[in-house]
Amino acid sequence: MRFIRILLQCIGALALIVVAGVAVYAFMSFSGPKKSTDKDDALFVLNWGGFSTTQNWTVIDGSVSARDITGDHTDYYCIQLEDVSVTEPMLIEWQTGPETNDLLAAALEQSLQWAEYEGADCFPSFEMANSQQMKIMFWGMNTHGRVPAGAQVLLLQPSTKRLFYVSFAT
């Protein structure tokens, strides 16, 4: 009898720990986006784009959303650069807009819509982003059939020296 009582107490304690863990995970998943203007958080954007990380640059606006169990998220950064010359050779190259591939153009439009939905007001319109005034880099993209379901997109506006990054997954 004593053994059964100890066993049931251990099972009860483990159940409480699991319930507490699930509650913490649910709270973190649904707590909403976190504004981020920390340069350390956005450093990867410069690296992905091939820009010098030793230049003087600032994060104008940024947000990192919580991930849910399926990985759905929207992250974005608006960065002001001092120098827009690419210093690191990249496997993925910058392309001057407009984007001629319909699937990639749809992913670009969705990226901008998701950034706006999350509160970004520093991003260009789709018409501006998909014009000759921008350079575009698709770091990655996921599809559901022939529809974009996620993408990591970098935009560079050389005239203003602004770098934009959006990552979304639905």
C-alpha positions in Angstrom: 0.0 0.0 0.0 2.8 2.4 0.8 4.4 1.7 -2.5 1.2 2.5 -4.4 0.7 5.7 -2.5 4.3 6.9 -3.4 3.8 5.8 -7.0 0.5 7.8 -7.3 2.1 10.9 -5.7 5.0 10.7 -8.2 2.5 10.4 -11.1 0.5 13.3 -9.7 3.6 15.5 -9.4 4.7 14.6 -13.0 1.2 15.5 -14.2 1.4 18.9 -12.5 4.8 19.5 -14.1 3.5 18.6 -17.5 0.5 20.8 -17.1 2.6 23.7 -16.0 5.0 23.2 -18.9 2.1 23.2 -21.4 0.7 26.4 -19.8 4.1 28.2 -20.1 4.4 27.0 -23.7 0.9 28.2 -24.6 1.5 31.6 -22.9 4.8 32.0 -24.8 3.2 31.0 -28.1 0.3 33.3 -27.9 2.0 36.3 -26.3 2.3 38.2 -29.6 5.2 39.8 -31.4 8.1 41.3 -29.6 9.5 44.6 -30.9 13.2 44.4 -31.4 15.7 47.1 -32.4 18.6 45.3 -30.9 21.5 45.2 -33.5 22.6 41.8 -32.2 19.2 40.3 -33.1 19.4 41.7 -36.7 23.0 41.1 -37.4 22.2 37.9 -39.5 20.3 40.1 -42.0 23.5 41.9 -42.9 25.3 38.6 -43.1 22.7 37.0 -45.3 22.8 40.1 -47.6 26.6 40.1 -47.8 27.0 43.5 -46.2 29.9 44.5 -43.9 28.9 44.2 -40.3 31.6 46.6 -39.2 29.9 49.6 -40.9 27.7 52.1 -39.0 24.1 50.8 -39.2 20.9 51.0 -37.2 17.7 49.1 -36.8 14.9 51.4 -37.5 12.2 49.0 -36.6 11.9 45.2 -36.0 9.7 42.6 -34.6 10.1 38.9 -33.8 6.9 37.0 -33.3 6.3 34.0 -31.1 6.4 30.6 -32.8 3.5 28.3 -32.4 3.6 24.5 -32.6 3.4 24.6 -36.5 6.2 27.3 -36.8 3.9 30.0 -38.0 5.5 33.4 -37.5 6.2 36.8 -39.0 9.5 38.5 -38.3 10.8 41.8 -39.9 13.6 44.3 -39.7 14.0 47.7 -41.3 17.7 48.6 -41.3 19.5 51.8 -42.2 22.9 51.1 -43.7 25.9 53.3 -44.2 27.4 51.3 -47.1 25.3 49.3 -49.5 28.1 47.6 -51.4 28.1 43.8 -51.1 31.4 42.8 -49.5 30.9 39.0 -49.2 30.3 36.9 -52.3 27.0 35.1 -51.9 25.6 31.9 -53.4 22.2 33.7 -53.6 22.6 36.9 -55.6 20.7 40.1 -55.4 18.4 40.6 -58.4 17.1 44.0 -59.6 13.3 44.2 -59.6 10.7 43.8 -60.8 10.3 40.1 -60.1 9.2 38.3 -63.3 8.4 34.9 -61.7 4.8 35.0 -60.6 5.3 32.7 -57.6 8.2 34.8 -56.3 6.2 38.0 -56.9 3.3 36.5 -54.9 5.7 35.6 -52.1 7.1 39.1 -52.1 3.6 40.6 -51.9 2.6 38.2 -49.1 5.8 39.1 -47.2 5.0 42.8 -47.3 1.4 42.2 -46.3 2.5 40.1 -43.3 5.0 42.7 -42.2 2.3 45.4 -42.4 -0.1 43.1 -40.5 2.5 42.8 -37.7 2.8 46.6 -37.4 5.7 47.5 -39.7 5.2 51.0 -41.1 8.8 51.3 -42.6 8.3 49.0 -45.5 7.8 50.1 -49.1 4.6 49.4 -50.9 4.5 46.3 -53.1 4.6 48.5 -56.2 7.8 50.1 -55.0 9.3 46.9 -53.7 8.7 45.2 -57.0 10.2 47.9 -59.1 13.6 48.7 -60.7 14.4 50.9 -57.6 14.8 47.8 -55.5 17.1 44.8 -55.3 15.5 41.6 -54.2 17.0 38.4 -52.6 14.8 35.4 -51.8 16.7 33.5 -49.1 14.2 30.8 -49.0 10.5 30.0 -49.7 8.0 27.2 -48.9 4.9 26.5 -50.9 1.7 24.6 -50.5 1.1 23.4 -54.0 1.7 26.5 -56.1 1.0 29.0 -53.4 3.6 30.6 -51.2 3.2 29.5 -47.6 6.4 31.0 -46.2 9.4 33.0 -47.3 12.6 34.8 -46.2 12.9 37.9 -48.3 15.5 40.7 -48.3 15.0 44.0 -50.1 17.6 46.7 -50.7 16.7 50.2 -51.7 20.1 51.6 -52.8 18.8 55.2 -53.1 17.9 55.4 -49.4 20.5 52.7 -48.2 17.6 50.8 -46.5 17.7 47.1 -46.0 14.4 45.3 -45.3 13.9 41.7 -44.1 10.7 39.7 -43.7 10.3 36.1 -42.7 6.9 34.5 -42.6 5.3 31.1 -42.4 1.6 30.2 -42.4 
